[in-house]
Amino acid sequence: MHIRSLFFVLACLVFFTGCPSGQGSQGVGVTDPEVAQTVSNQVVEFVEGAAKSPKSAKGRLDLMLESLDGAAERGGEFVKVRDEAKKLQSMYEAKAGDAELKAQLETLKSAANALTASAS
C-alpha cells in the first residue's frame, strides 16, 4: 500500500512540474552564418524559379518576404537583402518591364550572395 501511495505522489509530482528541461528544450540559437546560408538558398531558389515561371513569382516573393522580414531583425546585410526584395515587390506591383525585373532579380541574388560571403 505504501509503495502505491509513493508511486502516486511521484507521478503527480512529475505530471505537475513537467519534464526536466535539458539542452534540447532550451532552444539553441541559430547563428548568423546559418541564417545567411538559409536566406541565400531561399533567394537563389526564388530567382531561379522566377526565371522559369515569371507569372507565379510575385506570389512567391510575398511569401519569401515574410521570412526575410524576420531575418532582417539581425541587421546589417540581412536588411539589404530584404530591402532589395521589397524593391522587387514594388516593381512587380508597378508592372515594370522584363528587363528591369531581371536586373532587380540579379541585384537581389547578388545581395544574397554577399550575405553568405560576409557571414563566413
C-alpha positions in Angstrom: 0.0 0.0 0.0 2.8 2.4 0.8 4.5 1.7 -2.5 1.3 2.5 -4.4 1.0 5.8 -2.5 4.6 6.7 -3.1 4.3 5.9 -6.8 1.1 8.1 -6.9 2.9 11.0 -5.2 5.9 10.7 -7.6 3.6 10.5 -10.6 1.7 13.6 -9.5 4.9 15.5 -8.9 6.3 14.7 -12.4 2.9 15.5 -14.0 2.5 18.8 -12.3 6.1 20.0 -12.7 6.6 18.8 -16.2 9.6 17.1 -17.7 13.0 18.4 -16.7 14.4 20.8 -19.3 17.5 19.7 -21.0 19.7 21.4 -23.5 17.3 20.4 -26.4 14.3 22.1 -24.9 16.1 25.4 -24.1 16.5 26.2 -27.7 19.9 26.6 -29.1 20.3 29.9 -31.0 20.8 29.9 -34.7 23.9 31.6 -35.8 24.1 34.4 -38.4 26.1 32.2 -40.8 23.4 29.6 -40.6 20.6 32.1 -41.2 22.7 33.7 -44.0 23.0 30.4 -45.8 19.3 29.7 -45.4 18.4 33.1 -46.7 20.8 32.9 -49.6 19.5 29.5 -50.6 15.9 30.8 -50.4 16.7 33.8 -52.6 18.7 31.8 -55.2 15.8 29.3 -55.4 13.3 32.1 -55.8 15.4 33.8 -58.6 15.7 30.5 -60.5 12.0 29.9 -60.1 11.1 33.4 -61.2 13.1 32.8 -64.4 11.3 29.6 -65.1 7.8 30.8 -64.1 7.5 34.6 -64.0 3.7 34.5 -63.5 4.0 32.9 -60.1 7.0 34.9 -58.9 5.1 37.8 -57.3 3.1 35.4 -55.0 6.2 33.5 -54.1 8.0 36.8 -53.4 5.3 37.8 -51.0 5.8 34.6 -49.0 9.6 34.9 -49.1 9.3 38.5 -47.8 7.8 37.2 -44.6 10.9 35.2 -43.7 13.2 38.0 -45.0 11.5 40.4 -42.5 12.3 38.0 -39.7 15.9 37.7 -40.9 16.3 41.5 -41.2 15.9 41.7 -37.4 19.5 40.6 -37.3 20.5 43.8 -39.0 23.4 44.5 -41.4 23.4 42.7 -44.8 20.1 40.9 -43.9 18.3 44.3 -44.1 19.9 44.9 -47.5 18.6 41.6 -48.9 15.1 42.3 -47.5 15.1 45.9 -49.0 16.1 44.6 -52.4 13.3 42.1 -52.2 10.9 44.8 -51.3 12.1 46.9 -54.2 11.4 43.9 -56.5 7.9 43.6 -55.0 7.2 47.3 -55.7 8.4 46.7 -59.3 6.0 43.8 -59.7 3.2 45.9 -58.4 4.1 48.8 -60.8 4.2 46.2 -63.7 7.8 47.0 -64.5 9.3 45.7 -67.8 11.0 42.3 -68.1 14.5 43.8 -68.4 14.0 45.9 -65.2 12.7 42.9 -63.3 15.6 40.7 -64.5 18.1 43.4 -63.4 16.5 43.6 -60.0 16.4 39.8 -59.6 20.1 39.8 -60.3 20.6 42.6 -57.7 18.7 40.6 -55.2 20.7 37.5 -55.9 24.0 39.4 -55.6 22.9 40.8 -52.2 22.1 37.3 -51.0 25.5 36.0 -52.2 27.2 38.9 -50.4 25.3 37.8 -47.3 27.0 34.4 -47.3 30.4 35.9 -48.1 30.3 38.3 -45.2 28.9 35.7 -42.8 31.6 33.2 -43.3 
